[in-house]
Amino acid sequence: MTSAPGPAVPLKARILVSDATPLSLLGAIDALDWLFIPGCEVWLTDMVMEEAVRTPPEGSDLRKASREAIQGWFERNRYRIKRLETAEGRRYEREMQLWQRAGSPPDLMPDWSDRGEASLLSSVRGAKKLLGPGEAIVALVDDRDARDAMRGVRGNINMMGTQTFIQWMEQDFGIAPAADAWTAILVATNGKADPGEEEDPVYIRSGPR
């Protein structure tokens, strides 16, 4: 499962959750603690943490069901999760503060569209700067546009979707409930969860940090 082309010396991994979907899917089956099983530091960007718990748009039943569980998980594990600040996250926070001071008028609520995408590459580049020698990023990301963007980032990055992460839990760590976890996610999402791409995980070894 984890064998891949790369350096002869194994790399120490840092799990970077690069979009909110993996949190929503794992939260829907009470499996967020699986992120800690590999023994890696878990990194989340400010925008991913915000998106995972913000008030969902109409029709987002999965996020309505799981966001409270995710918020509770954030609070319980605040000393185990490394929060990565981004320029887009700071900008959004300032806009929200101004909006709240204005009385939170619904028609002036800061727009969310494209914010996650805008912060993605800067967060990955920022995460790379935090890596030490012999360390690599395992990016957990389901959004296909985000995956395409990350393929262009130079450095030691392993990219996998939620379904592959679940397989990793079963095959490499012997987590028995993982055998049926994807089926449970499909039930929870009414079959809407994206199974990901055939080429997964993706190993990027195209250049230096």
C-alpha positions as CSV (number, residue, x, y, z in Angstrom):
1,M,0.0,0.0,0.0
2,T,2.7,2.5,1.0
3,S,5.5,1.3,-1.3
4,A,6.4,4.0,-3.8
5,P,9.2,5.4,-5.9
6,G,11.3,7.7,-3.9
7,P,14.5,8.0,-1.8
8,A,16.1,4.9,-0.3
9,V,15.8,6.4,3.2
10,P,12.1,6.4,4.4
11,L,10.7,9.8,4.9
12,K,9.0,10.9,8.1
13,A,5.4,12.0,7.2
14,R,3.3,15.0,8.2
15,I,-0.4,14.6,7.3
16,L,-1.8,17.8,5.8
17,V,-5.6,17.8,5.4
18,S,-5.8,20.0,2.3
19,D,-9.6,20.3,1.9
20,A,-12.6,19.9,4.2
21,T,-14.2,16.9,2.5
22,P,-12.0,14.3,4.2
23,L,-12.9,15.7,7.6
24,S,-16.6,15.6,6.7
25,L,-16.5,12.0,5.4
26,L,-14.4,10.7,8.4
27,G,-16.6,12.7,10.8
28,A,-19.7,11.1,9.3
29,I,-18.6,7.7,10.5
30,D,-16.8,8.8,13.7
31,A,-13.4,8.0,12.3
32,L,-11.5,11.3,12.7
33,D,-9.2,9.8,15.3
34,W,-7.8,7.6,12.5
35,L,-5.8,10.6,11.4
36,F,-3.6,10.1,14.4
37,I,-3.0,6.3,13.9
38,P,0.1,6.6,11.7
39,G,1.8,8.5,14.4
40,C,2.3,11.6,12.2
41,E,1.7,15.2,13.1
42,V,-1.7,16.3,11.7
43,W,-1.7,19.7,10.0
44,L,-4.8,21.6,9.0
45,T,-5.0,25.0,7.4
46,D,-7.1,27.8,9.0
47,M,-9.4,27.8,6.0
48,V,-10.0,24.0,6.0
49,M,-10.8,24.2,9.7
50,E,-13.2,27.1,9.1
51,E,-14.9,25.4,6.1
52,A,-15.4,22.1,8.0
53,V,-17.5,23.7,10.7
54,R,-19.1,26.8,9.1
55,T,-22.8,26.9,8.5
56,P,-23.4,24.8,5.4
57,P,-25.3,25.9,2.3
58,E,-28.7,24.6,1.4
59,G,-28.7,20.9,0.6
60,S,-25.4,20.0,2.3
61,D,-26.9,17.3,4.5
62,L,-23.6,15.5,5.2
63,R,-22.0,18.6,6.6
64,K,-25.1,19.4,8.7
65,A,-24.8,15.9,10.2
66,S,-21.0,16.0,10.9
67,R,-19.9,19.5,11.6
68,E,-20.7,19.4,15.4
69,A,-18.7,16.2,15.6
70,I,-15.8,17.9,13.8
71,Q,-15.9,20.9,16.0
72,G,-15.8,18.7,19.1
73,W,-12.9,16.8,17.6
74,F,-11.0,20.1,17.0
75,E,-11.6,21.1,20.6
76,R,-10.5,17.7,22.1
77,N,-7.4,17.6,20.0
78,R,-6.3,21.2,19.9
79,Y,-2.9,20.3,21.3
80,R,-2.4,17.5,18.8
81,I,-3.4,19.4,15.7
82,K,-1.0,21.9,14.1
83,R,-3.0,24.8,12.7
84,L,-1.4,26.5,9.6
85,E,-2.2,30.1,9.2
86,T,-2.7,31.4,5.6
87,A,-3.0,34.9,4.1
88,E,-6.4,34.0,2.8
89,G,-7.5,32.8,6.3
90,R,-6.4,36.1,7.9
91,R,-8.2,38.1,5.2
92,Y,-11.4,36.1,5.8
93,E,-11.1,36.5,9.6
94,R,-10.8,40.3,9.2
95,E,-13.8,40.4,6.8
96,M,-15.9,38.4,9.3
97,Q,-15.0,40.7,12.2
98,L,-16.1,43.7,10.2
99,W,-19.3,42.0,9.1
100,Q,-20.1,41.1,12.7
101,R,-19.4,44.7,13.9
102,A,-21.9,45.9,11.3
103,G,-24.6,43.7,12.8
104,S,-24.1,40.6,10.5
105,P,-26.5,41.7,7.7
106,P,-27.2,38.6,5.6
107,D,-26.7,40.3,2.3
108,L,-23.2,41.5,3.3
109,M,-21.9,38.2,4.6
110,P,-18.4,37.7,3.3
111,D,-18.4,35.4,0.2
112,W,-16.8,32.0,0.7
113,S,-16.4,31.0,-3.0
114,D,-12.9,30.1,-4.2
115,R,-11.3,30.9,-0.8
116,G,-10.3,27.3,-0.2
117,E,-8.7,27.1,-3.6
118,A,-6.9,30.4,-3.1
119,S,-5.3,29.3,0.2
120,L,-4.4,25.8,-1.0
121,L,-1.1,26.3,-2.8
122,S,0.1,28.9,-0.3
123,S,-0.6,26.5,2.5
124,V,1.3,23.7,0.8
125,R,4.3,25.9,0.2
126,G,4.1,27.1,3.8
127,A,3.9,23.5,5.0
128,K,7.0,22.6,2.9
129,K,9.0,25.3,4.7
130,L,8.2,23.6,8.0
131,L,9.6,20.3,6.9
132,G,12.9,19.1,8.2
133,P,15.4,16.8,6.4
134,G,13.9,13.5,5.6
135,E,10.4,14.6,6.1
136,A,7.5,14.6,3.6
137,I,3.9,15.8,3.4
138,V,1.0,13.3,3.1
139,A,-1.7,15.5,1.6
140,L,-5.2,14.2,2.3
141,V,-7.3,15.8,-0.5
142,D,-10.5,14.8,-2.4
143,D,-11.2,17.9,-4.4
144,R,-10.1,17.1,-8.0
145,D,-9.2,20.7,-8.9
146,A,-7.0,20.9,-5.7
147,R,-5.3,17.6,-6.7
148,D,-4.5,18.9,-10.1
149,A,-3.0,22.1,-8.6
150,M,-0.9,20.1,-6.1
151,R,0.6,18.0,-8.9
152,G,2.5,21.1,-9.9
153,V,4.1,21.6,-6.5
154,R,7.8,20.6,-6.4
155,G,8.9,18.5,-3.4
156,N,8.2,15.5,-1.3
157,I,4.5,15.2,-1.3
158,N,2.3,12.1,-1.2
159,M,-1.3,12.8,-2.1
160,M,-4.2,10.5,-1.4
161,G,-8.0,10.7,-1.2
162,T,-10.2,9.6,1.7
163,Q,-11.0,6.2,0.2
164,T,-7.3,5.5,-0.2
165,F,-6.6,6.7,3.3
166,I,-9.2,4.3,4.6
167,Q,-7.5,1.4,2.7
168,W,-4.2,2.5,4.3
169,M,-5.8,2.2,7.7
170,E,-7.0,-1.3,7.0
171,Q,-4.0,-2.7,5.1
172,D,-1.1,-1.1,6.9
173,F,-2.5,-0.6,10.4
174,G,-5.0,-3.4,10.8
175,I,-8.0,-1.2,11.6
176,A,-10.8,-3.7,11.3
177,P,-13.7,-1.2,11.0
178,A,-11.9,0.3,8.0
179,A,-13.0,-2.7,5.9
180,D,-16.5,-1.5,5.8
181,A,-15.9,2.2,6.3
182,W,-16.3,3.4,2.7
183,T,-19.6,1.5,2.4
184,A,-20.7,3.3,5.6
185,I,-19.7,6.7,4.1
186,L,-21.6,5.9,0.9
187,V,-24.7,5.3,3.0
188,A,-24.2,8.5,5.0
189,T,-23.8,10.5,1.9
190,N,-26.5,8.9,-0.2
191,G,-23.9,7.6,-2.6
192,K,-22.5,11.1,-3.3
193,A,-19.0,10.6,-1.9
194,D,-16.3,10.8,-4.6
195,P,-14.3,7.5,-4.6
196,G,-11.3,9.4,-6.0
197,E,-9.0,8.7,-8.9
198,E,-7.4,5.4,-10.0
199,E,-3.9,6.8,-9.6
200,D,-4.0,7.1,-5.9
201,P,-1.9,7.6,-3.8
202,V,0.1,10.0,-6.0
203,Y,3.8,10.4,-5.2
204,I,5.5,13.6,-6.2
205,R,9.2,13.5,-6.1
206,S,9.9,16.2,-8.8
207,G,12.3,18.4,-7.0
208,P,13.8,19.9,-3.8
209,R,11.8,21.5,-1.1
